[in-house]
Amino acid sequence: MTDTTSRRTPREVFALIQRATLEKDMSALADLYAPDAVHEWPFPPVGLAGAALRGAEQIRKTLEAAGKSTVLDFREFGAVDILDTADPDVIVVEYELGGVVAATGEDFLFRYIMVLRVVDGMIVSLRDYFNPIANAAATGRLAVLAESAAAR
């Protein structure tokens, strides 16, 4: 870890998340995670095997696979509101992420809440809240989501 990396704030790390997402650079995104990081989706998207990824290598493999197979072309972040917390290592970010469904050319806009914890300039935990129904609708996977819900 470089001295510059260790001084990155949670806000700076979120800006790097935005850049890597829009540049579709999943390797750069994965590089932001600490070796023992956890990335959670309390409401996971259709097709994600689990609601949490543990460790930088599992996170990297999942992000890189998603970058190769996604049908969503993320193009812009909007309505970004970063909320500081009593813990300087943690921010809560409300934002929109919009783009185009590659297969149909249809526009989409998803709303997110992210709880981001950064220690020594690296993500140690990221909790991603979003609407899996909107994601499934945009990707043509509502039936798969319904089957998954019925099986629980």
DSSP file with accessible surface (Angstrom, degrees, kcal/mol):
  #  RESIDUE AA STRUCTURE BP1 BP2  ACC     N-H-->O    O-->H-N    N-H-->O    O-->H-N    TCO  KAPPA ALPHA  PHI   PSI    X-CA   Y-CA   Z-CA
    1    1 A M              0   0  147      0, 0.0     2,-0.1     0, 0.0   120,-0.0   0.000 360.0 360.0 360.0 131.9    0.0    0.0    0.0
    2    2 A T     >  -     0   0   83      1,-0.1     4,-2.2     0, 0.0     5,-0.2  -0.392 360.0-111.2 -81.9 164.7    1.4    3.4   -0.9
    3    3 A D  H  > S+     0   0  106      1,-0.2     4,-0.9     2,-0.2    -1,-0.1   0.887 120.6  53.9 -62.1 -36.1    1.4    6.4    1.4
    4    4 A T  H >4 S+     0   0   94      1,-0.2     3,-0.7     2,-0.2     4,-0.4   0.921 107.0  51.1 -64.1 -43.9   -1.2    8.0   -0.9
    5    5 A T  H >4 S+     0   0   25      1,-0.2     3,-1.7     2,-0.2    -2,-0.2   0.930 105.8  54.8 -59.0 -45.5   -3.5    5.0   -0.7
    6    6 A S  H 3< S+     0   0   41     -4,-2.2   115,-0.3     1,-0.3    -1,-0.2   0.731 107.0  51.8 -66.4 -19.1   -3.3    4.9    3.1
    7    7 A R  T << S+     0   0  152     -4,-0.9    -1,-0.3    -3,-0.7    -2,-0.2   0.459  79.4 121.6 -95.2  -1.9   -4.5    8.6    3.2
    8    8 A R    <   -     0   0   50     -3,-1.7   113,-0.5    -4,-0.4   114,-0.1  -0.417  54.5-142.2 -65.0 134.9   -7.6    8.1    1.0
    9    9 A T     >  -     0   0   61     -2,-0.1     4,-2.5   111,-0.1     5,-0.2  -0.470  26.6-104.4 -88.2 165.4  -10.8    9.1    2.7
   10   10 A P  H  > S+     0   0   13      0, 0.0     4,-2.6     0, 0.0     5,-0.2   0.892 123.6  53.8 -56.6 -37.4  -14.1    7.2    2.3
   11   11 A R  H  > S+     0   0  106      1,-0.2     4,-2.0     2,-0.2     5,-0.1   0.907 108.8  48.1 -63.8 -41.7  -15.3   10.1    0.0
   12   12 A E  H  > S+     0   0   96      2,-0.2     4,-1.9     1,-0.2    -1,-0.2   0.899 110.7  51.2 -65.9 -38.9  -12.2    9.7   -2.2
   13   13 A V  H  X S+     0   0    0     -4,-2.5     4,-2.3     2,-0.2    -2,-0.2   0.917 107.5  52.7 -65.2 -40.5  -12.7    6.0   -2.4
   14   14 A F  H  X S+     0   0    1     -4,-2.6     4,-2.6     1,-0.2    -1,-0.2   0.922 106.7  53.3 -61.6 -39.8  -16.3    6.5   -3.4
   15   15 A A  H  X S+     0   0   45     -4,-2.0     4,-2.4     1,-0.2    -1,-0.2   0.901 109.1  49.2 -61.0 -37.3  -15.1    8.8   -6.2
   16   16 A L  H  X S+     0   0   40     -4,-1.9     4,-2.7     2,-0.2     5,-0.2   0.867 108.2  53.8 -69.1 -35.9  -12.8    6.0   -7.4
   17   17 A I  H  X S+     0   0   10     -4,-2.3     4,-2.5     2,-0.2    -2,-0.2   0.933 109.5  48.7 -60.6 -46.0  -15.7    3.5   -7.2
   18   18 A Q  H  X S+     0   0   47     -4,-2.6     4,-2.6     2,-0.2     5,-0.2   0.939 112.6  47.0 -59.2 -48.9  -17.7    5.8   -9.5
   19   19 A R  H  X S+     0   0  139     -4,-2.4     4,-2.4     1,-0.2     6,-0.2   0.940 113.8  46.5 -61.0 -48.6  -14.8    6.2  -12.0
   20   20 A A  H  <>S+     0   0    5     -4,-2.7     5,-2.6     1,-0.2     4,-0.4   0.893 112.5  51.6 -63.3 -37.5  -14.1    2.5  -12.2
   21   21 A T  H ><5S+     0   0   19     -4,-2.5     3,-1.0    -5,-0.2    -1,-0.2   0.949 113.5  42.6 -63.5 -48.9  -17.8    1.7  -12.6
   22   22 A L  H 3<5S+     0   0   60     -4,-2.6    -2,-0.2     1,-0.3    -1,-0.2   0.838 115.9  48.7 -70.6 -29.7  -18.3    4.1  -15.4
   23   23 A E  T 3<5S-     0   0  123     -4,-2.4    -1,-0.3    -5,-0.2    -2,-0.2   0.464 107.6-128.4 -84.5  -2.4  -15.0    3.1  -17.1
   24   24 A K  T < 5 +     0   0  115     -3,-1.0     2,-1.0    -4,-0.4    -3,-0.2   0.847  57.1 150.1  57.3  38.0  -16.0   -0.6  -16.7
   25   25 A D     >< +     0   0   65     -5,-2.6     4,-2.0    -6,-0.2    -1,-0.2  -0.720  15.6 169.8-103.9  82.4  -12.7   -1.3  -15.0
   26   26 A M  H  > S+     0   0   33     -2,-1.0     4,-2.8     1,-0.2    -1,-0.2   0.807  75.6  58.5 -68.2 -26.3  -13.5   -4.1  -12.7
   27   27 A S  H  > S+     0   0   50      2,-0.2     4,-2.0     1,-0.2    -1,-0.2   0.943 107.4  46.2 -67.2 -44.8   -9.8   -4.7  -11.9
   28   28 A A  H  4 S+     0   0   33      2,-0.2     4,-0.4     1,-0.2    -2,-0.2   0.896 113.2  50.8 -63.5 -38.1   -9.4   -1.1  -10.7
   29   29 A L  H >< S+     0   0   14     -4,-2.0     3,-1.6     1,-0.2     4,-0.2   0.950 110.0  48.7 -64.4 -46.0  -12.6   -1.5   -8.7
   30   30 A A  H >< S+     0   0    3     -4,-2.8     3,-1.8     1,-0.3    -1,-0.2   0.849 101.0  65.6 -63.4 -32.0  -11.4   -4.8   -7.1
   31   31 A D  T 3< S+     0   0   85     -4,-2.0    -1,-0.3     1,-0.3    -2,-0.2   0.661  89.3  68.2 -65.1 -14.4   -8.0   -3.1   -6.2
   32   32 A L  T <  S+     0   0   11     -3,-1.6    91,-3.1    -4,-0.4     2,-0.3   0.605  83.6  92.8 -79.6 -11.6   -9.9   -0.8   -3.8
   33   33 A Y  E <  S-a  123   0A  11     -3,-1.8    91,-0.2    -4,-0.2    85,-0.0  -0.667  75.2-125.9 -91.7 138.3  -10.7   -3.7   -1.4
   34   34 A A  E >   -     0   0A   8     89,-3.0     3,-2.0    -2,-0.3    22,-0.2  -0.341  35.9-102.9 -68.7 157.1   -8.6   -4.7    1.6
   35   35 A P  E 3  S+     0   0A 112      0, 0.0    21,-2.0     0, 0.0    22,-0.3   0.839 122.2  38.1 -54.5 -34.3   -7.5   -8.4    1.6
   36   36 A D  E 3  S+     0   0A 123     19,-0.2    88,-0.1    20,-0.1    -2,-0.0   0.116  89.5 142.0-105.8  24.0  -10.2   -9.3    4.3
   37   37 A A  E <   -     0   0A   0     -3,-2.0    18,-3.5    86,-0.2     2,-0.4  -0.142  39.1-147.3 -64.8 158.3  -12.9   -7.0    2.9
   38   38 A V  E     -aB 125  54A  29     86,-1.6    88,-2.0    16,-0.2     2,-0.5  -0.998   8.0-167.8-128.1 130.3  -16.6   -7.9    2.9
   39   39 A H  E     -aB 126  53A   9     14,-2.3    14,-2.9    -2,-0.4     2,-0.4  -0.984  17.3-171.8-117.7 118.5  -19.1   -6.8    0.2
   40   40 A E  E     -aB 127  52A  57     86,-3.1    88,-3.0    -2,-0.5    12,-0.2  -0.875  24.2-168.2-116.8 146.0  -22.7   -7.4    1.1
   41   41 A W        -     0   0   27     10,-3.3    88,-0.1    -2,-0.4    86,-0.1  -0.905   5.2-168.7-123.0  99.0  -26.0   -7.1   -0.8
   42   42 A P  S    S+     0   0   50      0, 0.0    87,-0.1     0, 0.0    -1,-0.1   0.820  95.3  33.0 -58.4 -26.5  -28.8   -7.4    1.8
   43   43 A F  S    S-     0   0  113     85,-0.5    87,-0.2    -3,-0.1    -3,-0.0  -0.775  98.7-154.1-125.6  82.6  -31.1   -7.7   -1.2
   44   44 A P        -     0   0   28      0, 0.0     3,-0.1     0, 0.0     7,-0.1  -0.195  15.4-109.1 -66.8 149.9  -28.9   -9.6   -3.7
   45   45 A P    >   -     0   0   28      0, 0.0     3,-1.9     0, 0.0    88,-0.1  -0.324  47.7 -81.7 -69.6 157.5  -29.4   -9.3   -7.4
   46   46 A V  T 3  S+     0   0   15     86,-0.3     3,-0.1     1,-0.2    99,-0.1  -0.332 117.2  25.3 -57.8 134.6  -30.8  -12.3   -9.4
   47   47 A G  T 3  S+     0   0   70      1,-0.3     2,-0.6    -3,-0.1    -1,-0.2   0.263  84.4 124.8  94.4 -12.1  -28.0  -14.7  -10.2
   48   48 A L    <   -     0   0   41     -3,-1.9    -1,-0.3     1,-0.2    14,-0.0  -0.725  55.6-146.0 -83.3 123.8  -25.7  -13.8   -7.3
   49   49 A A  S    S+     0   0  110     -2,-0.6     2,-0.3    -3,-0.1    -1,-0.2   0.843  75.0  12.5 -60.7 -37.7  -25.0  -17.0   -5.4
   50   50 A G        -     0   0   35     -3,-0.1     3,-0.0     1,-0.0    -1,-0.0  -0.876  69.0-120.3-137.0 169.1  -24.8  -15.4   -2.0
   51   51 A A  S    S+     0   0   45     -2,-0.3   -10,-3.3     1,-0.1     2,-0.3   0.489  95.7  44.7 -89.2  -2.2  -25.6  -12.1   -0.3
   52   52 A A  E     -B   40   0A  27    -12,-0.2     2,-0.4   -10,-0.1   -12,-0.2  -1.000  61.1-155.2-145.2 141.2  -22.0  -11.5    0.8
   53   53 A L  E     -B   39   0A   7    -14,-2.9   -14,-2.3    -2,-0.3     2,-0.5  -0.952  17.9-158.5-110.2 134.6  -18.5  -11.8   -0.8
   54   54 A R  E     +B   38   0A 150     -2,-0.4     4,-0.4   -16,-0.2   -16,-0.2  -0.963  51.8  13.8-122.6 123.4  -15.7  -12.3    1.6
   55   55 A G  S  > S-     0   0   19    -18,-3.5     4,-2.3    -2,-0.5   -19,-0.2   0.242  82.7 -91.9  93.0 145.4  -12.1  -11.5    0.9
   56   56 A A  H  > S+     0   0   17    -21,-2.0     4,-2.9     1,-0.2     5,-0.2   0.838 121.6  54.3 -60.0 -36.0  -10.5   -9.5   -1.9
   57   57 A E  H  > S+     0   0  117    -22,-0.3     4,-2.6     2,-0.2    -1,-0.2   0.919 109.8  45.5 -68.7 -42.9  -10.0  -12.5   -4.2
   58   58 A Q  H  > S+     0   0   90     -4,-0.4     4,-2.2     2,-0.2     5,-0.2   0.916 115.0  49.2 -64.6 -40.4  -13.7  -13.6   -4.1
   59   59 A I  H  X S+     0   0    0     -4,-2.3     4,-2.9     2,-0.2     5,-0.3   0.945 111.4  49.3 -62.1 -46.7  -14.7  -10.0   -4.6
   60   60 A R  H  X S+     0   0   49     -4,-2.9     4,-2.8     1,-0.2     5,-0.3   0.939 111.2  48.6 -59.4 -48.1  -12.3   -9.6   -7.6
   61   61 A K  H  X S+     0   0  147     -4,-2.6     4,-2.1     1,-0.2    -1,-0.2   0.917 114.5  45.8 -59.9 -43.5  -13.5  -12.8   -9.2
   62   62 A T  H  X S+     0   0   39     -4,-2.2     4,-2.5    -5,-0.2    -1,-0.2   0.931 114.5  46.8 -67.6 -45.0  -17.2  -11.8   -8.9
   63   63 A L  H  X S+     0   0   19     -4,-2.9     4,-2.5     2,-0.2    -2,-0.2   0.924 113.5  48.2 -63.5 -44.1  -16.6   -8.2  -10.1
   64   64 A E  H  X S+     0   0   62     -4,-2.8     4,-1.4    -5,-0.3    -1,-0.2   0.905 112.6  48.3 -67.0 -37.7  -14.5   -9.3  -13.1
   65   65 A A  H  X S+     0   0   54     -4,-2.1     4,-1.8    -5,-0.3     3,-0.2   0.925 112.1  49.8 -65.4 -41.9  -17.1  -12.0  -14.1
   66   66 A A  H  X S+     0   0   46     -4,-2.5     4,-1.8     1,-0.2    -2,-0.2   0.896 107.1  55.1 -63.6 -38.7  -19.9   -9.4  -13.7
   67   67 A G  H  < S+     0   0   38     -4,-2.5    -1,-0.2     1,-0.2    -2,-0.2   0.840 112.0  43.7 -64.3 -30.1  -17.9   -7.0  -15.9
   68   68 A K  H  < S+     0   0  179     -4,-1.4    -1,-0.2    -3,-0.2    -2,-0.2   0.789 123.4  33.7 -82.6 -30.4  -17.7   -9.5  -18.7
   69   69 A S  H  < S+     0   0   89     -4,-1.8    -2,-0.2    -5,-0.1    -3,-0.2   0.493  83.3 123.5-109.5  -2.3  -21.3  -10.8  -18.5
   70   70 A T     <  -     0   0   68     -4,-1.8    -4,-0.0    -5,-0.2    -3,-0.0  -0.268  43.5-161.5 -67.7 145.7  -23.4   -7.8  -17.6
   71   71 A V        +     0   0   59     31,-0.1    31,-3.1    30,-0.0     2,-0.5   0.357  69.7  90.8 -99.4   1.2  -26.2   -6.7  -19.8
   72   72 A L  E     -C  101   0A  12     29,-0.2     2,-0.8    30,-0.1    29,-0.2  -0.863  61.2-158.1-104.0 129.7  -26.3   -3.3  -18.2
   73   73 A D  E     -C  100   0A  38     27,-2.8    27,-1.9    -2,-0.5     2,-0.3  -0.871  16.1-151.8-104.9  96.2  -24.2   -0.4  -19.5
   74   74 A F  E     +C   99   0A  44     -2,-0.8    25,-0.3    25,-0.2     3,-0.1  -0.568  26.1 163.6 -71.1 129.5  -23.8    1.9  -16.6
   75   75 A R  E     +     0   0A 146     23,-3.1     2,-0.3    -2,-0.3    24,-0.2   0.633  51.2  15.6-123.7 -23.8  -23.3    5.5  -17.9
   76   76 A E  E     -C   98   0A 128     22,-2.0    22,-3.0     2,-0.0     2,-0.4  -0.978  49.0-142.2-159.4 144.9  -23.9    8.0  -15.1
   77   77 A F  E     +C   97   0A  30     -2,-0.3     2,-0.3    20,-0.2    20,-0.2  -0.850  33.2 176.3 -96.0 140.3  -24.2    8.6  -11.4
   78   78 A G  E     +C   96   0A  23     18,-2.3    18,-2.9    -2,-0.4    -2,-0.0  -0.931  50.2  22.6-140.7 166.4  -26.8   11.1  -10.4
   79   79 A A  E    S-     0   0A  72     -2,-0.3     2,-0.4    16,-0.2    -1,-0.1   0.863  73.2-177.6  47.5  45.8  -28.3   12.6   -7.2
   80   80 A V  E     +     0   0A  58     15,-0.2     2,-0.4    -3,-0.1    15,-0.2  -0.629   8.9 177.4 -79.1 124.7  -25.3   11.7   -5.2
   81   81 A D  E     -C   94   0A  81     13,-2.9    13,-2.7    -2,-0.4     2,-0.6  -0.964  11.0-161.8-129.6 112.4  -25.7   12.6   -1.5
   82   82 A I  E     -C   93   0A  36     -2,-0.4     2,-0.5    11,-0.2    11,-0.2  -0.861   5.1-163.0-100.6 123.9  -22.8   11.6    0.8
   83   83 A L  E     -C   92   0A  68      9,-3.6     9,-2.5    -2,-0.6     2,-0.1  -0.923   9.5-142.7-110.0 123.1  -23.6   11.6    4.5
   84   84 A D  E     -C   91   0A 108     -2,-0.5     2,-0.2     7,-0.2     7,-0.2  -0.483  17.4-154.3 -77.2 154.5  -20.8   11.6    7.0
   85   85 A T        -     0   0   55      5,-1.0     5,-0.1     2,-0.5    -1,-0.0  -0.688  35.1 -96.1-120.2 177.2  -21.2    9.5   10.2
   86   86 A A  S    S+     0   0  112     -2,-0.2    -2,-0.0     1,-0.1    -1,-0.0   0.757 112.9  72.1 -65.5 -22.3  -19.8    9.8   13.7
   87   87 A D  S >  S-     0   0   54      1,-0.1     3,-2.2     3,-0.1    -2,-0.5  -0.847  77.1-150.9 -95.1 116.5  -17.2    7.3   12.6
   88   88 A P  T 3  S+     0   0  109      0, 0.0    -1,-0.1     0, 0.0    -2,-0.1   0.679  95.0  60.6 -64.4 -13.8  -14.7    9.0   10.2
   89   89 A D  T 3  S+     0   0   62    -80,-0.1    29,-2.8   -79,-0.1     2,-0.4   0.514  99.5  68.9 -85.4  -6.6  -14.1    5.7    8.4
   90   90 A V  E <   + D   0 117A  14     -3,-2.2    -5,-1.0    27,-0.2     2,-0.3  -0.947  52.6 172.6-123.7 133.7  -17.8    5.3    7.4
   91   91 A I  E     -CD  84 116A   4     25,-2.1    25,-2.6    -2,-0.4     2,-0.5  -0.938  22.0-143.1-127.4 156.4  -20.0    7.2    5.0
   92   92 A V  E     -CD  83 115A  36     -9,-2.5    -9,-3.6    -2,-0.3     2,-0.5  -0.987  20.5-164.2-116.3 128.5  -23.5    6.5    3.8
   93   93 A V  E     -CD  82 114A   0     21,-2.9    21,-2.7    -2,-0.5     2,-0.5  -0.967  10.8-167.1-121.0 124.5  -24.1    7.4    0.1
   94   94 A E  E     +CD  81 113A  85    -13,-2.7   -13,-2.9    -2,-0.5     2,-0.3  -0.931  31.4 146.0-102.8 131.6  -27.4    7.8   -1.6
   95   95 A Y  E     - D   0 112A  14     17,-2.1    17,-3.1    -2,-0.5     2,-0.4  -0.984  43.1-125.1-158.4 166.4  -27.2    7.8   -5.3
   96   96 A E  E     -CD  78 111A  45    -18,-2.9   -18,-2.3    -2,-0.3     2,-0.4  -0.907  16.9-162.3-114.0 146.6  -28.7    6.9   -8.6
   97   97 A L  E     -CD  77 110A   7     13,-2.6    13,-2.7    -2,-0.4     2,-0.3  -0.985  16.3-179.4-131.6 118.7  -27.0    4.9  -11.3
   98   98 A G  E     +CD  76 109A   2    -22,-3.0   -23,-3.1    -2,-0.4   -22,-2.0  -0.775  15.6 119.6-118.7 163.6  -28.3    5.1  -14.8
   99   99 A G  E     -CD  74 108A   9      9,-2.0     9,-2.4    -2,-0.3     2,-0.4  -0.938  52.2 -65.0 177.2-151.6  -27.5    3.6  -18.1
  100  100 A V  E     -CD  73 107A  18    -27,-1.9   -27,-2.8    -2,-0.3     2,-0.6  -0.968  33.8-120.7-132.0 139.4  -28.8    1.4  -21.0
  101  101 A V  E >>  -C   72   0A   7      5,-3.2     4,-3.2    -2,-0.4     3,-0.5  -0.721  26.9-145.9 -77.4 117.7  -29.8   -2.2  -21.2
  102  102 A A  T 34 S+     0   0   74    -31,-3.1    -1,-0.2    -2,-0.6   -30,-0.1   0.876  92.4  49.7 -57.0 -40.7  -27.4   -3.5  -23.9
  103  103 A A  T 34 S+     0   0   88    -32,-0.4    -1,-0.2     1,-0.2   -31,-0.1   0.802 126.9  21.4 -71.9 -29.0  -29.9   -6.1  -25.3
  104  104 A T  T <4 S-     0   0   87     -3,-0.5    -2,-0.2     2,-0.2    -1,-0.2   0.605  90.5-127.5-115.0 -18.8  -32.8   -3.7  -25.7
  105  105 A G     <  +     0   0   47     -4,-3.2     2,-0.2     1,-0.3    -3,-0.1   0.504  59.4 146.8  77.9   4.4  -31.4   -0.2  -25.7
  106  106 A E        -     0   0  128     -5,-0.3    -5,-3.2    32,-0.1    -1,-0.3  -0.505  48.4-121.9 -75.4 140.9  -33.8    0.7  -22.9
  107  107 A D  E     -D  100   0A 133     -7,-0.2     2,-0.3    -2,-0.2    -7,-0.3  -0.469  29.8-171.1 -76.2 150.9  -32.7    3.3  -20.4
  108  108 A F  E     -D   99   0A  20     -9,-2.4    -9,-2.0    -2,-0.1     2,-0.3  -0.970  13.5-165.4-137.8 158.2  -32.7    2.3  -16.7
  109  109 A L  E     -D   98   0A  80     -2,-0.3     2,-0.4   -11,-0.2   -11,-0.2  -0.936  10.0-171.2-144.7 115.7  -32.2    4.2  -13.4
  110  110 A F  E     -D   97   0A   7    -13,-2.7   -13,-2.6    -2,-0.3     2,-0.4  -0.868  13.2-143.0-107.4 146.0  -31.5    2.4  -10.2
  111  111 A R  E     -D   96   0A 162     -2,-0.4    20,-0.6   -15,-0.2     2,-0.3  -0.902  23.9-176.5-108.7 138.2  -31.4    4.0   -6.8
  112  112 A Y  E     -DE  95 130A  22    -17,-3.1   -17,-2.1    -2,-0.4     2,-0.4  -0.912  24.9-158.2-130.9 156.5  -28.9    2.8   -4.2
  113  113 A I  E     -DE  94 129A  71     16,-2.2    16,-3.3    -2,-0.3     2,-0.4  -0.994  21.1-170.0-129.7 127.4  -27.8    3.3   -0.6
  114  114 A M  E     -DE  93 128A   4    -21,-2.7   -21,-2.9    -2,-0.4     2,-0.6  -0.968  15.5-159.0-120.0 133.0  -24.2    2.3    0.1
  115  115 A V  E     -DE  92 127A  30     12,-2.4    12,-2.5    -2,-0.4     2,-0.5  -0.969  23.2-171.2-108.1 115.4  -22.7    2.0    3.6
  116  116 A L  E     -DE  91 126A   0    -25,-2.6   -25,-2.1    -2,-0.6     2,-0.5  -0.940  14.6-170.7-119.1 125.0  -18.9    2.2    3.0
  117  117 A R  E     -DE  90 125A  87      8,-2.9     7,-2.6    -2,-0.5     8,-1.5  -0.969   8.7-175.4-115.5 124.9  -16.2    1.6    5.5
  118  118 A V  E     - E   0 123A   3    -29,-2.8     2,-0.4    -2,-0.5     5,-0.2  -0.981   4.3-179.1-123.3 125.8  -12.6    2.5    4.5
  119  119 A V  E >  S- E   0 122A  52      3,-2.4     3,-1.9    -2,-0.5  -111,-0.1  -0.995  75.3  -5.6-125.8 131.1   -9.6    1.8    6.7
  120  120 A D  T 3  S-     0   0  103     -2,-0.4  -113,-0.2     1,-0.3    -1,-0.1   0.861 130.8 -57.9  53.0  37.4   -6.1    2.8    5.6
  121  121 A G  T 3  S+     0   0    2   -113,-0.5     2,-0.4  -115,-0.3    -1,-0.3   0.506 117.2 104.2  78.5   4.7   -7.5    3.9    2.3
  122  122 A M  E <  S- E   0 119A  31     -3,-1.9    -3,-2.4  -116,-0.1     2,-0.4  -0.918  77.5-107.1-121.8 146.8   -9.0    0.5    1.4
  123  123 A I  E     +aE  33 118A   0    -91,-3.1   -89,-3.0    -2,-0.4    -5,-0.2  -0.548  36.1 170.2 -69.7 124.0  -12.6   -0.8    1.5
  124  124 A V  E    S+     0   0A  33     -7,-2.6   -86,-1.6     1,-0.4     2,-0.3   0.663  71.5   9.4-105.4 -25.6  -13.0   -3.1    4.5
  125  125 A S  E     -aE  38 117A  25     -8,-1.5    -8,-2.9   -88,-0.2    -1,-0.4  -0.972  57.8-179.4-153.9 142.4  -16.8   -3.3    4.1
  126  126 A L  E     -aE  39 116A   2    -88,-2.0   -86,-3.1    -2,-0.3     2,-0.5  -0.977   7.4-166.7-139.8 121.5  -19.3   -2.2    1.6
  127  127 A R  E     -aE  40 115A  83    -12,-2.5   -12,-2.4    -2,-0.4     2,-0.6  -0.971  10.2-162.0-113.0 118.9  -23.1   -2.8    2.1
  128  128 A D  E     - E   0 114A  16    -88,-3.0     2,-0.5    -2,-0.5   -85,-0.5  -0.906   5.6-171.6-110.0 110.7  -25.0   -2.2   -1.1
  129  129 A Y  E     + E   0 113A  75    -16,-3.3   -16,-2.2    -2,-0.6     2,-0.3  -0.911  24.1 137.9-103.9 123.8  -28.8   -1.6   -0.8
  130  130 A F  E     - E   0 112A  17     -2,-0.5   -18,-0.1   -87,-0.2     3,-0.1  -0.939  58.0 -86.5-153.0 176.0  -30.8   -1.5   -4.0
  131  131 A N     >  -     0   0   85    -20,-0.6     4,-1.8    -2,-0.3     3,-0.2  -0.763  28.8-169.5 -93.3 104.8  -34.0   -2.8   -5.5
  132  132 A P  H  > S+     0   0   24      0, 0.0     4,-2.6     0, 0.0   -86,-0.3   0.776  86.3  61.2 -66.9 -21.6  -33.6   -6.3   -7.0
  133  133 A I  H  > S+     0   0  101      2,-0.2     4,-2.7     1,-0.2     5,-0.2   0.937 104.7  46.7 -68.5 -44.7  -37.0   -6.1   -8.6
  134  134 A A  H  > S+     0   0   36     -3,-0.2     4,-2.4     2,-0.2    -1,-0.2   0.916 114.0  48.9 -61.8 -41.6  -35.9   -3.0  -10.7
  135  135 A N  H  X S+     0   0   16     -4,-1.8     4,-1.8     2,-0.2    -2,-0.2   0.931 112.3  47.4 -63.1 -46.4  -32.7   -4.8  -11.6
  136  136 A A  H  <>S+     0   0    0     -4,-2.6     5,-3.3     1,-0.2     6,-0.5   0.890 111.8  51.0 -63.9 -38.7  -34.6   -8.0  -12.6
  137  137 A A  H ><5S+     0   0   54     -4,-2.7     3,-1.0     4,-0.2    -1,-0.2   0.931 110.6  48.4 -64.1 -43.9  -37.1   -6.0  -14.6
  138  138 A A  H 3<5S+     0   0   24     -4,-2.4    -1,-0.2     1,-0.2    -2,-0.2   0.846 116.5  42.8 -66.2 -31.8  -34.3   -4.2  -16.5
  139  139 A T  T 3<5S-     0   0   27     -4,-1.8    -1,-0.2    -5,-0.2    -2,-0.2   0.329 113.5-112.4 -99.4   7.1  -32.5   -7.4  -17.3
  140  140 A G  T < 5S+     0   0   70     -3,-1.0    -3,-0.2    -4,-0.4     3,-0.2   0.806  83.8 118.1  70.6  30.3  -35.5   -9.5  -18.2
  141  141 A R     >< +     0   0  100     -5,-3.3     4,-2.3    -6,-0.2    -4,-0.2   0.055  23.1 116.9-119.2  26.3  -35.2  -11.7  -15.1
  142  142 A L  H  > S+     0   0   85     -6,-0.5     4,-2.7     1,-0.2     5,-0.2   0.902  78.8  52.2 -60.9 -39.9  -38.4  -11.1  -13.2
  143  143 A A  H  > S+     0   0   65      2,-0.2     4,-2.6     1,-0.2    -1,-0.2   0.911 109.2  49.7 -64.1 -39.8  -39.5  -14.7  -13.7
  144  144 A V  H  > S+     0   0   70      2,-0.2     4,-2.4     1,-0.2    -1,-0.2   0.918 111.5  49.1 -64.1 -41.6  -36.2  -15.9  -12.3
  145  145 A L  H  X S+     0   0   36     -4,-2.3     4,-2.5     1,-0.2    -2,-0.2   0.931 111.2  49.8 -63.1 -43.7  -36.6  -13.6   -9.3
  146  146 A A  H  X S+     0   0   63     -4,-2.7     4,-2.5     2,-0.2    -2,-0.2   0.914 111.2  48.9 -62.2 -43.9  -40.1  -14.8   -8.7
  147  147 A E  H  X S+     0   0  135     -4,-2.6     4,-1.7     2,-0.2    -1,-0.2   0.911 111.6  49.9 -61.7 -42.5  -39.0  -18.5   -8.8
  148  148 A S  H  X S+     0   0   52     -4,-2.4     4,-0.5     1,-0.2    -2,-0.2   0.912 112.1  47.0 -63.4 -42.8  -36.2  -17.7   -6.4
  149  149 A A  H >< S+     0   0   63     -4,-2.5     3,-1.0     1,-0.2    -2,-0.2   0.900 110.8  52.0 -66.2 -40.2  -38.5  -15.9   -4.0
  150  150 A A  H 3< S+     0   0   86     -4,-2.5    -1,-0.2     1,-0.2    -2,-0.2   0.827 103.6  58.9 -66.8 -30.6  -41.1  -18.8   -4.2
  151  151 A A  H 3<        0   0   88     -4,-1.7    -1,-0.2    -5,-0.2    -2,-0.2   0.636 360.0 360.0 -74.5 -12.3  -38.4  -21.3   -3.4
  152  152 A R    <<        0   0  222     -3,-1.0    -3,-0.1    -4,-0.5    -4,-0.0  -0.259 360.0 360.0 -86.0 360.0  -37.6  -19.6    0.0
